Every structure is written in structure tokens, then in C-alpha cells.
Amino acid sequence: MQKIEEMISNIKPLDQLAMEEARKKQDNLTKPQGSLGQLEAISIQIAGIKGNSSPTIRHKVIFTLAADHGVTKEGISAYPSEVTPQMVYNFLRGGAGINVLARHAGARVVVADLGVASILEAHPDLKNKKIAMGTRNMVEGPAMNRKEAIRSIEAGIELVEEELSKGIDILGTGDMGIGNTTPSSAITAVITGTDVAIVTGRGTGLNDEGWKLKVKVIEKILKINRPNPKDAIDVLSKVGGFEIGGIVGVILAGARYQIPVVIDGFISGAAALIATSLSPQVKPYLIASHQSVEQGHQIILEHLGLKPLLNLDLRLGEGTGAALGIFLVEASIKILNEMATFAEAGVSEKK
């Protein structure tokens, strides 16, 4: 826990002076005050995170973490677990949705194996942080032990720290793991105190019968494991996933190093619940890229007090929503830095 505690103890509050200066600048740009809505608010938030009233974004990184889940043996996913390693190879070839949208946003993608249930071929662009060959079946007991849960978070921290020398001005979170909406639903139910049926969606496309089975399985998981909602590590270890723990670490490290953290959808949202339970001071560093079609994601965003930038009925994961979010965040910064003030443009102000 020492590495995690070190991250948490070094997370600073946002720079209020930089935010006030950015707010004044926004109010003097050639537009009615507040007319660019969230784009104005985001630029002010970024100023506070960076401690700079005129922040810049050049280096954009999306962390896409992969792992498998033993609970898939219960028939809670429409796709087989073999898809997880197949998609990792697709990421490395640059052929997945996240690769396309990351290229569009000008971001580099860091792909990491946190617990894929097979031995992946070595690749120069694949980060090997494997903790185990997937989590255990949560119906039979905890998904992982406490030591493994801590290790998964530390692995996420390491991924960020290893990329710092290349530059990270903003980061996005992403995931790949067949079956991972099940642990995400369980985490959401525990931490928000919401009924399982309300937070559980259809994942990769379950029919009605599949969804009912999934709800029953999650209810059984919670009854057997009894995760403690006041102990985030306990929740992660009993009903989480290795890639979820890794995203927790990415979030904590982002906040520690004053990097805006653009979270993706439901799985990243579940990780954000764990991260903010460990350290509430993380919240001001978070930007919700979108609201997923997964019904539990709205519960997460409301619990965290985050307003999503987009609502496009996305449910792919991988960091695709985060890539779109990063694109909009960069746009907000360009508005702040490049738009003329009334004085500069010689435009009359509101009377």
C-alpha cells in the first residue's frame, strides 16, 4: 500500500488563482458569457489542474488495460473469453475502434496486459503487468486476494509513471475484458448502495433471459463475498477485476501528477468509484467523457457529481469515449487560448 498511499498524500487541490484568471479571461472573450457552456467550465478546470491560466495540451495518452474474468463461466457474457486476447492483438495492430479515434484525437494508446487468461506474444507496444491468468470466479469466492488488488492498482500507477518522460498533458482511461460489466455492476451496487437490477445492463448484448441470469449471478456474488463498502480495496478484491484495479491506479497517478483524467464509460466509472473512495480529492481531476448506454453508468456519474460531455449511446469501452472527450477538452483549451477578447477584436461589449 505504500505506493498507493504516496500517490494519495501528494494529490493537491486545484489552483484556485489559475481558475479565477481563466474564468476572467473566458468572460472577456468575444461571446456572451457562458455561451460555450461546458467548454468554458472544462477550460477553467484544466487551468486549475495544471496551475496555469493558459494551459496547453500536446501529449495525449489513452491507457487501455486488458484482463479476463473467471465469472464468465456463469454465462453472463454474450461473447467468449477468447475475444479478450484477440482484441489485444487488434489494438497492437492499430485496427480497433480505440486506435481509430485515438488517431483522430492525436493521442497515443498504451496497451497493457493486467490479467489476460492466456500468454500473449511479446510485442514492443504491449506492457506486461500481468497479475494472474484472469480473476477467479466470484460466485465461488473473492475475485482476487487483497495483495493482488493492491498490486493491480500499483500496476496502473507504474504505467503512468513509465510514460511521464514521453510527456502526458492529458490522459484517458480504457478497458478490454469480456465479462467486465459484471464486476463493474457489483462495484457500483456496493459503493452507491443501489439495487443490483438497477445498475446492471446488457453488456455486449445479452437478451432478456441473459440479463436476468446476470442479475441473479451478481446478487449471489454479493451475498457470498459481502464486500465492505467502506473499504475500497476490499470491494475491488472481492468483486473487481485486474483491469479495473489498473484503471484505479491510472486515475490516482493522474491526479498525483496534476494530469486531467478523462474517464471512459461504465468500467472506467466503476474504477473511479474505487479511486474516489480511496481518495476523495481525486474528484476535481476527473472529466466524464460520455454517458454510456449501460444503465449503471448514469448512477456512477450522479454519485460522483460528474456531467458527461457526450451522450452517444456508446458501450464499446477500450477508451473510445475518452478519445472523443480528449478531443473536446483540447477544443476548450484552444477557445481559452486562441479566441480574441472584446478589446483585442474591437468588438463592443454588452451594455
C-alpha positions as CSV (number, residue, x, y, z in Angstrom):
1,M,0.0,0.0,0.0
2,Q,3.0,2.3,0.4
3,K,3.0,3.3,-3.3
4,I,-0.8,4.0,-3.2
5,E,-0.5,6.0,0.0
6,E,2.3,8.0,-1.5
7,M,0.1,8.9,-4.5
8,I,-2.8,9.9,-2.4
9,S,-0.8,12.0,0.0
10,N,0.6,14.0,-2.9
11,I,-2.6,14.9,-4.6
12,K,-3.1,18.7,-4.4
13,P,-6.3,20.8,-4.5
14,L,-6.9,22.6,-7.8
15,D,-5.2,26.0,-8.2
16,Q,-8.0,28.5,-7.4
17,L,-6.0,31.6,-8.6
18,A,-5.3,30.0,-12.0
19,M,-9.0,29.1,-12.3
20,E,-10.1,32.6,-11.4
21,E,-7.8,34.1,-14.0
22,A,-9.0,31.6,-16.6
23,R,-12.6,32.5,-15.7
24,K,-12.0,36.2,-16.1
25,K,-10.4,35.5,-19.5
26,Q,-13.4,33.4,-20.6
27,D,-15.7,36.2,-19.6
28,N,-13.8,38.7,-21.8
29,L,-13.7,36.6,-24.9
30,T,-15.9,37.7,-27.9
31,K,-19.1,35.8,-26.9
32,P,-21.9,36.2,-24.4
33,Q,-20.6,35.0,-21.0
34,G,-21.3,31.3,-20.6
35,S,-22.4,30.8,-24.2
36,L,-19.9,27.9,-24.8
37,G,-21.3,26.1,-21.7
38,Q,-19.2,23.1,-20.6
39,L,-16.4,24.1,-22.9
40,E,-15.8,27.1,-20.7
41,A,-16.1,25.1,-17.5
42,I,-13.7,22.5,-18.7
43,S,-11.0,25.0,-19.7
44,I,-11.3,26.6,-16.2
45,Q,-11.0,23.1,-14.6
46,I,-7.9,22.3,-16.7
47,A,-6.3,25.6,-15.6
48,G,-6.9,24.6,-12.0
49,I,-5.4,21.2,-12.5
50,K,-2.4,22.5,-14.4
51,G,-1.9,25.6,-12.2
52,N,-1.8,27.7,-15.3
53,S,-4.4,30.1,-16.5
54,S,-3.4,29.4,-20.1
55,P,-2.7,25.7,-20.2
56,T,-1.7,23.8,-23.3
57,I,-2.3,20.2,-24.3
58,R,0.2,18.5,-26.7
59,H,0.8,15.0,-25.3
60,K,-2.4,12.9,-25.1
61,V,-2.3,9.3,-23.8
62,I,-5.0,6.7,-23.5
63,F,-4.4,3.7,-21.3
64,T,-6.2,0.6,-22.5
65,L,-5.9,-2.1,-19.9
66,A,-6.9,-5.8,-20.5
67,A,-7.8,-8.6,-18.2
68,D,-10.1,-11.7,-18.1
69,H,-12.8,-12.6,-15.6
70,G,-13.5,-16.1,-14.1
71,V,-17.2,-15.2,-13.7
72,T,-17.7,-15.6,-17.4
73,K,-18.1,-19.3,-16.6
74,E,-21.6,-18.4,-15.3
75,G,-22.8,-17.5,-18.8
76,I,-23.1,-13.7,-18.1
77,S,-21.5,-12.5,-21.4
78,A,-22.7,-12.8,-25.0
79,Y,-19.0,-13.2,-26.1
80,P,-16.4,-15.9,-25.2
81,S,-13.3,-15.0,-23.2
82,E,-11.2,-15.8,-26.2
83,V,-12.1,-12.4,-27.5
84,T,-10.0,-10.6,-24.9
85,P,-6.6,-11.7,-26.2
86,Q,-7.8,-11.4,-29.8
87,M,-8.8,-7.8,-29.2
88,V,-5.4,-7.0,-27.6
89,Y,-3.7,-8.1,-30.8
90,N,-6.1,-5.9,-32.7
91,F,-5.2,-3.0,-30.5
92,L,-1.5,-3.6,-31.2
93,R,-2.1,-3.8,-35.0
94,G,-4.0,-0.5,-34.8
95,G,-7.2,-1.9,-36.1
96,A,-9.7,-1.3,-33.2
97,G,-12.1,1.4,-32.5
98,I,-9.8,3.0,-29.9
99,N,-6.9,3.1,-32.4
100,V,-9.1,5.0,-35.0
101,L,-10.5,7.5,-32.5
102,A,-7.1,8.0,-30.8
103,R,-5.5,8.8,-34.1
104,H,-8.3,11.3,-34.8
105,A,-7.7,12.9,-31.4
106,G,-3.9,12.8,-31.8
107,A,-3.4,10.5,-28.8
108,R,-1.1,7.6,-28.3
109,V,-2.5,4.4,-26.9
110,V,-0.8,2.4,-24.2
111,V,-1.9,-1.2,-24.2
112,A,-1.3,-3.3,-21.1
113,D,-2.0,-6.8,-20.0
114,L,-3.1,-6.8,-16.4
115,G,-4.6,-10.3,-16.3
116,V,-5.5,-11.8,-19.7
117,A,-6.1,-15.5,-19.2
118,S,-3.6,-16.6,-21.8
119,I,0.1,-16.0,-22.6
120,L,0.3,-13.1,-25.0
121,E,3.1,-12.9,-27.6
122,A,5.7,-10.3,-26.7
123,H,5.3,-7.1,-28.6
124,P,7.2,-3.8,-28.2
125,D,3.9,-1.9,-27.7
126,L,2.5,-4.3,-25.1
127,K,3.0,-3.5,-21.5
128,N,3.2,-6.7,-19.4
129,K,1.7,-6.1,-16.0
130,K,0.0,-9.5,-15.7
131,I,-1.0,-10.3,-12.1
132,A,-2.7,-13.6,-12.8
133,M,-4.4,-15.5,-15.6
134,G,-7.7,-13.7,-15.0
135,T,-9.6,-13.3,-11.8
136,R,-11.3,-16.2,-10.0
137,N,-15.0,-16.9,-10.4
138,M,-16.6,-14.6,-7.9
139,V,-19.6,-17.0,-7.4
140,E,-17.1,-19.3,-5.6
141,G,-15.3,-16.6,-3.6
142,P,-13.3,-13.4,-3.9
143,A,-12.2,-12.4,-7.4
144,M,-8.7,-11.9,-6.1
145,N,-6.9,-11.6,-2.8
146,R,-6.1,-8.3,-1.2
147,K,-2.5,-8.4,-2.2
148,E,-3.4,-8.9,-5.8
149,A,-5.9,-6.0,-5.6
150,I,-3.2,-3.7,-4.3
151,R,-0.8,-4.9,-7.0
152,S,-3.3,-4.1,-9.7
153,I,-3.6,-0.5,-8.5
154,E,0.2,-0.2,-8.3
155,A,0.5,-1.6,-11.9
156,G,-1.7,1.3,-13.1
157,I,0.4,3.8,-11.3
158,E,3.5,2.3,-12.9
159,L,2.0,2.6,-16.3
160,V,1.5,6.3,-15.9
161,E,5.0,6.9,-14.4
162,E,6.6,5.0,-17.2
163,E,5.0,7.3,-19.7
164,L,5.8,10.6,-17.9
165,S,9.2,11.0,-19.6
166,K,7.4,10.9,-23.1
167,G,5.0,13.6,-21.9
168,I,1.4,13.4,-20.7
169,D,-0.6,16.6,-20.7
170,I,-3.9,14.7,-20.5
171,L,-4.9,11.1,-20.1
172,G,-7.8,8.9,-20.9
173,T,-8.8,5.5,-19.4
174,G,-9.9,2.4,-21.3
175,D,-10.5,-1.3,-20.8
176,M,-10.8,-4.6,-22.5
177,G,-12.1,-7.7,-20.7
178,I,-15.0,-10.0,-21.7
179,G,-17.4,-10.1,-18.7
180,N,-16.2,-6.9,-17.0
181,T,-19.6,-5.3,-16.8
182,T,-20.4,-7.9,-14.2
183,P,-17.7,-6.7,-11.7
184,S,-18.5,-3.1,-12.6
185,S,-22.1,-3.6,-11.8
186,A,-21.2,-5.3,-8.5
187,I,-18.8,-2.5,-7.6
188,T,-21.5,0.1,-8.5
189,A,-24.2,-1.6,-6.4
190,V,-21.9,-1.8,-3.4
191,I,-20.4,1.7,-3.4
192,T,-23.6,3.6,-4.4
193,G,-25.9,1.4,-2.4
194,T,-28.2,0.9,-5.4
195,D,-30.1,-2.3,-6.2
196,V,-28.3,-4.7,-8.5
197,A,-31.1,-4.8,-11.1
198,I,-30.9,-1.0,-11.5
199,V,-27.2,-0.9,-12.1
200,T,-26.9,-4.0,-14.3
201,G,-27.1,-3.6,-18.1
202,R,-26.8,-5.9,-21.0
203,G,-23.0,-5.7,-21.5
204,T,-22.1,-6.8,-25.0
205,G,-25.7,-7.6,-26.0
206,L,-27.5,-10.0,-23.6
207,N,-31.1,-10.9,-24.3
208,D,-33.8,-10.7,-21.6
209,E,-33.0,-14.2,-20.2
210,G,-29.3,-13.5,-20.2
211,W,-29.8,-10.2,-18.4
212,K,-32.0,-11.9,-15.7
213,L,-29.3,-14.5,-15.2
214,K,-26.7,-11.8,-14.9
215,V,-28.6,-10.0,-12.2
216,K,-29.1,-13.3,-10.2
217,V,-25.4,-14.1,-10.5
218,I,-24.4,-10.6,-9.2
219,E,-26.8,-10.9,-6.3
220,K,-25.3,-14.2,-5.5
221,I,-21.8,-12.8,-5.7
222,L,-22.6,-10.0,-3.3
223,K,-24.3,-12.4,-0.8
224,I,-21.3,-14.8,-0.9
225,N,-18.5,-12.2,-0.7
226,R,-20.1,-9.5,1.3
227,P,-17.7,-6.6,0.2
228,N,-17.3,-3.8,2.7
229,P,-18.5,-0.5,1.0
230,K,-16.3,1.5,3.4
231,D,-13.1,-0.4,2.3
232,A,-12.4,0.2,-1.4
233,I,-9.6,-2.4,-1.5
234,D,-12.0,-5.0,-0.1
235,V,-14.6,-4.1,-2.7
236,L,-12.0,-4.4,-5.5
237,S,-10.5,-7.6,-4.2
238,K,-13.9,-9.4,-3.7
239,V,-15.9,-8.3,-6.8
240,G,-13.5,-6.4,-9.0
241,G,-11.1,-7.1,-11.9
242,F,-7.5,-6.6,-12.6
243,E,-8.0,-4.0,-15.4
244,I,-10.4,-2.1,-13.1
245,G,-7.7,-2.0,-10.4
246,G,-5.2,-0.9,-13.0
247,I,-7.5,2.0,-14.0
248,V,-7.8,3.0,-10.4
249,G,-4.0,3.3,-10.3
250,V,-4.0,5.4,-13.6
251,I,-6.6,7.7,-12.0
252,L,-4.6,8.2,-8.8
253,A,-1.4,8.8,-10.6
254,G,-3.1,11.3,-13.0
255,A,-4.3,13.3,-10.0
256,R,-0.9,13.0,-8.3
257,Y,0.9,14.4,-11.3
258,Q,-1.7,17.1,-12.0
259,I,-2.9,15.5,-15.2
260,P,-6.5,15.8,-16.3
261,V,-8.1,12.4,-16.2
262,V,-10.8,11.8,-18.9
263,I,-12.7,8.6,-17.9
264,D,-14.4,6.4,-20.4
265,G,-17.6,4.5,-19.8
266,F,-19.0,2.0,-17.3
267,I,-15.9,0.1,-16.4
268,S,-13.8,3.2,-16.0
269,G,-16.6,4.7,-14.0
270,A,-16.5,1.7,-11.6
271,A,-12.8,2.3,-11.2
272,A,-13.4,5.9,-10.5
273,L,-15.8,4.9,-7.7
274,I,-12.9,2.9,-6.1
275,A,-10.4,5.7,-6.7
276,T,-12.6,8.4,-5.2
277,S,-13.4,6.1,-2.2
278,L,-9.6,5.8,-1.6
279,S,-9.1,9.5,-2.1
280,P,-12.0,12.0,-2.4
281,Q,-9.5,14.7,-3.5
282,V,-9.3,12.8,-6.9
283,K,-12.8,14.1,-8.0
284,P,-11.7,17.5,-9.3
285,Y,-9.3,15.9,-11.6
286,L,-11.9,13.8,-13.3
287,I,-13.7,14.6,-16.6
288,A,-16.6,12.3,-17.7
289,S,-16.2,11.9,-21.5
290,H,-19.7,10.5,-22.0
291,Q,-22.7,8.7,-20.5
292,S,-22.7,5.0,-21.6
293,V,-25.8,3.2,-22.6
294,E,-25.0,0.9,-19.7
295,Q,-27.7,1.9,-17.2
296,G,-25.4,1.7,-14.2
297,H,-23.1,4.4,-15.7
298,Q,-25.7,7.1,-15.0
299,I,-25.8,6.0,-11.4
300,I,-22.0,6.3,-11.2
301,L,-21.9,9.8,-12.7
302,E,-24.6,11.1,-10.4
303,H,-22.8,9.6,-7.4
304,L,-19.5,11.3,-8.5
305,G,-21.2,14.6,-9.4
306,L,-19.9,14.5,-12.9
307,K,-21.6,15.9,-16.0
308,P,-20.8,13.9,-19.2
309,L,-19.6,15.7,-22.3
310,L,-21.4,13.4,-24.7
311,N,-24.3,11.0,-24.8
312,L,-23.9,8.9,-27.9
313,D,-25.2,5.5,-26.7
314,L,-21.7,4.2,-26.6
315,R,-20.9,0.9,-24.9
316,L,-17.7,-0.3,-26.6
317,G,-15.2,0.6,-23.9
318,E,-11.5,0.5,-24.9
319,G,-11.2,4.2,-24.2
320,T,-13.2,5.2,-27.3
321,G,-15.4,7.7,-25.3
322,A,-12.3,9.0,-23.6
323,A,-10.7,9.7,-27.0
324,L,-13.7,11.8,-28.0
325,G,-13.6,13.5,-24.7
326,I,-10.0,14.4,-25.0
327,F,-10.8,16.0,-28.4
328,L,-13.4,18.2,-26.8
329,V,-11.1,19.1,-23.9
330,E,-8.4,20.2,-26.3
331,A,-11.0,22.3,-28.1
332,S,-12.0,24.0,-24.9
333,I,-8.3,24.9,-24.2
334,K,-8.0,26.3,-27.7
335,I,-11.0,28.5,-27.2
336,L,-9.4,29.9,-24.0
337,N,-6.0,30.5,-25.6
338,E,-6.8,31.5,-29.2
339,M,-10.1,33.3,-29.1
340,A,-9.9,37.1,-29.1
341,T,-11.1,39.3,-26.3
342,F,-13.5,42.1,-26.9
343,A,-10.7,44.7,-26.6
344,E,-8.4,42.8,-29.0
345,A,-11.1,42.4,-31.6
346,G,-12.5,45.9,-31.3
347,V,-16.0,44.4,-30.6
348,S,-18.5,46.3,-28.4
349,E,-19.3,44.6,-25.2
350,K,-22.7,44.0,-23.7
351,K,-24.3,47.2,-22.3
